[in-house]
């Protein structure tokens, strides 16, 4: 059984993604290898982008509940 997605659920996901992004960003400051820093930096960017998409979906929702969120396209 699928539970309907609510604005609150989306906003909780946004908070979790933003938290993970902040922690990953702080971790890059401690890394020595430039390639690792770049890779983690790309991960931080992906997290921020996904959080922004979810945040826009929550803001655009007319009601507190809606059917589904479009799946994310796989990374190239």
C-alpha positions as CSV (number, residue, x, y, z in Angstrom):
1,X,0.0,0.0,0.0
2,X,1.4,3.4,-1.0
3,X,1.1,6.2,1.5
4,X,0.2,9.6,0.0
5,X,3.0,12.1,-0.1
6,X,2.4,15.3,1.9
7,X,4.1,18.7,2.0
8,X,5.3,17.8,5.5
9,X,7.0,14.6,4.2
10,X,8.7,16.5,1.4
11,X,9.9,19.2,3.8
12,X,11.3,16.6,6.1
13,X,13.2,15.1,3.2
14,X,14.5,18.6,2.2
15,X,15.8,19.1,5.8
16,X,17.5,15.7,5.8
17,X,19.1,16.4,2.4
18,X,20.3,19.9,3.5
19,X,21.7,18.4,6.7
20,X,23.6,15.7,4.7
21,X,24.8,18.4,2.3
22,X,26.2,20.5,5.2
23,X,28.0,17.6,6.8
24,X,29.5,16.5,3.4
25,X,30.6,20.1,2.8
26,X,32.4,20.3,6.1
27,X,34.0,16.9,5.4
28,X,35.6,18.3,2.2
29,X,37.5,20.8,4.3
30,X,39.3,18.0,6.0
31,X,40.2,16.0,2.9
32,X,43.7,16.1,1.4
33,X,43.2,14.6,-2.0
34,X,41.9,17.1,-4.6
35,X,40.1,14.4,-6.6
36,X,38.2,13.3,-3.4
37,X,37.3,16.9,-2.7
38,X,35.9,17.3,-6.2
39,X,34.0,14.1,-6.0
40,X,32.5,15.0,-2.7
41,X,31.8,18.5,-4.0
42,X,29.7,17.1,-6.8
43,X,27.8,14.9,-4.3
44,X,27.1,18.1,-2.3
45,X,25.8,19.8,-5.4
46,X,23.5,16.9,-6.2
47,X,22.1,16.9,-2.7
48,X,21.4,20.6,-2.9
49,X,19.8,20.3,-6.3
50,X,17.5,17.4,-5.1
51,X,16.6,19.4,-2.0
52,X,15.7,22.4,-4.2
53,X,13.5,20.3,-6.4
54,X,11.6,18.8,-3.5
55,X,11.3,22.2,-1.9
56,X,9.8,23.6,-5.0
57,X,7.3,20.7,-5.2
58,X,6.3,21.3,-1.6
59,X,5.8,25.1,-2.3
60,X,3.9,24.5,-5.5
61,X,1.5,22.0,-4.0
62,X,-2.0,23.4,-3.6
63,X,-3.0,21.0,-0.9
64,X,-1.3,19.3,2.0
65,X,-1.3,16.0,0.2
66,X,-0.8,14.8,-3.4
67,X,-0.3,11.5,-5.2
68,X,3.3,11.1,-6.2
69,X,6.6,12.7,-6.9
70,X,8.2,12.3,-10.3
71,X,11.1,9.9,-10.1
72,X,14.6,11.3,-10.4
73,X,16.5,10.7,-13.6
74,X,19.5,8.4,-13.2
75,X,22.9,10.1,-13.1
76,X,24.9,9.8,-16.3
